[in-house]
């Protein structure tokens, strides 16, 4: 059946305009994207063949352009366009690479913490591949100090399914140097995290433009 033979109200384009894109089925979405069929086959039939060939929408969208173009009715141009659209969506959901240099990490967080009169703790968690999973600020201090919970930090990392994590906190005093309590607390946290299969990448202290990295100063055991 040709698109021209389908009643106006049932055509993918008209249906999308009337009811919105989410109202379209998988085959209708594909047909709308492909725009045209091929000789002897409507665009909806080409969409059906694509879904049938790959077995599921997720498998179809995981295929590269060369594989897509093997389906009759899908030209190289259409295959490239579809693969490009999938890659664009993937990139839009991909978080930017997390910096590894302590000063670059500090620059990422300084605007969040340096103006605060109280100490705050920022936790970043990472996957096994090193991709950023999440960032969250945990306010547990007052103007005189911070009493963050190691259990809470580890719980968040486990919830995120993280393999490693990084900490950053500010010193409103303006001195980016760890206190004895900072060192004891960090080493205890590192040990407890390691027991549960988590690695503490670094603990960074921010104080204005000054930065102190536990990893760079080789305080961390890992």
N, C-alpha and C positions, 0 to 999 in steps of 0.2 A: 504494500500500500504506500502510495506517495503521500507526502505531507499535504499536498494540495487536496487529496481526497479525504483528509481528516477534517471534521467540522471545526470551524474557527475556535470555538470555545475549548476544544480539546488539544489544540496545538501547543507544544511546549512554550513557545514565545508568548502567545496570547494568555496562556494559563499563568505564566510567571508574572506578566504585567497585571493580571487581574487579582491573583491570590498571593503573589510574592514568591521569591525563589525557594524558600523552605518547603513550599507546597509541592514542589516537583519530586517525582520519583527519581531513582538513580538513573534509569534509562532516559528519562526526560531531561535531566541535568546534562548528561553526556550528549544527547541530541542537540541541546541548546548550544553547547560548547562547540561541537563539530560543525554545526550550521547546515551542512549539506551531506547528502548521501552519495551514492555512486550509481552507475548505470544498472538499472534493474533492482536497486535496493534503496529503500528510503533511509533517511538519517536515523530514524528510530530503529530500523532493522539493523543498521550498522552498530548502534548502541547496544542492542540485544546481543549481537555477535561478540562484541567486546566483552561484555559481562559474562557471557557463556564461555568464551575462550579462556578467561582467567579465573573463573569460578567465584570470584567475589570482588567487590569494589576495592577493598584494601589491596588485594593482589594486583589488580589492574593498575592502581595508582603507584604501586611499587615497581612496576616494570619500566625499563628504559625505552627510549624513543625507537631504537632499532627493533625491539621485541614488539612494541605496539604496532609498528608499521607492517608487521607480517599479517595482521588481520585484514582481510579483504574489505576495501572501502575506506581504510585509514591510510591516507597518503603520508609521505615523510614529513611534509609541512604540518599536517594535523598532529602527527605523533610528537613532533618536536614542540609544538605549541602546548599540547597536553602535559608533556613531561616538564616543560618550563613552568607551567602554572603550578604544578605540584611542588616543584622546587622553591618557587616564590613563597608559597604557603609555609613550607617547612622552614625557610629562612626567617619568616616573620615571627615564628614561634621559638626560634633559637636565641638563647640569651647571648649577649656579647661575651667574648673571651675574658676571663677573669685575669687581671694582671698578676704577675709573680713577683715583681720587685716591691719590696716593702714600702718605698716612697710612693709608688704608683697606687698601691692599696690604700695608703694613708690619704692620698689625694682624693680617692673615691669616697672616703668617709669623712674627711675633715669638715666639709660643709654641713654634715649632719650633726657633728658632735662638738666642734670647737667653740660654738657660741653658748653651749649649755653650762650653767653654773654647777650642775651636779654631774657626777660621773655616770656614764652609760656604757653599756656593753653591746657590741654588734656581733652577731654570729652569722657566718657564711658557711653553707654546707655544700659538699661536692660529691659527685658520683665517682665510681671506680675509675672512669676514664678521665676524671678531672674536670668534668663539666659542672658549672654552677647549678646547684639544685634550688637553693633559696637564700635569701638574706632577711634577717629580722633584727630589730633593735629591742634589747631587753633592758628596761629601766629598773634597776634594783638598788640604786644608790641615793644618797642625798649629797648635800654640799660638802660633807666631810669624808665621804668614802663610798665604796661599793661593796656589797656583800652578795655577789652573784652565786647562784646555786649550780654546782657542778652537775648534779643530777638532772636539773632542768635542761642544761645545755646538751647533755648526752641524750636525754629523752627527745629533744627536738631533732637531733642528728639521726636518731634511729627512726623517728616518724618519717623523716625525709628519705629514708633508705640510703643515707649517705655512707661513703667510705672514709671520708676525711672532713675536717672542718677547720675554720680559721676564726680567730677572735680579734677584735679591735676594741679598745676602750680609750676614753679621753681622760686627761689629767687637767682639771680646771686650774690647778696651781701654776700651770705653765712649764712644768718640768717633766720632760718625757723620759723618765728613768723609773724603773720598777722599784717598788718598796720590797722589803724582805717578805712581807705578806703576799705581794703580787707573785713573787718567785715561788714561794711555798704552795700557794693556791694553784698556780699554773702547772707545776710539776705533779701535784697530786691529781689534777684533772687529766693530764696527759697519761698518767699511769692507769687511772680508772678507765679512760677511753680505750687504751690499748688492750686492756683486759677484755673489752667487748668488741674488739676488732676494728676500732676507729683510730684514725691518726690525726693528731693535732698538728696542722701544717705550720702554724705560727700564731703568736700572740703579739699584736702590735699596739703600742701605746702612742697616742697622739697628744701633743701639747702645742697648740698654735701651729707653727711651721716645723716643729721638731718631731722626730719619729724615733721610736725605739722598737727594734724587732728581736724577739726572743730567739728566732731561728738564726738570724744573721749573727747574733752574739753567741750562738752555739750553747744556749742554755737548755734547750729542749734535748731530750735524750734520743728521740727518733730522728 
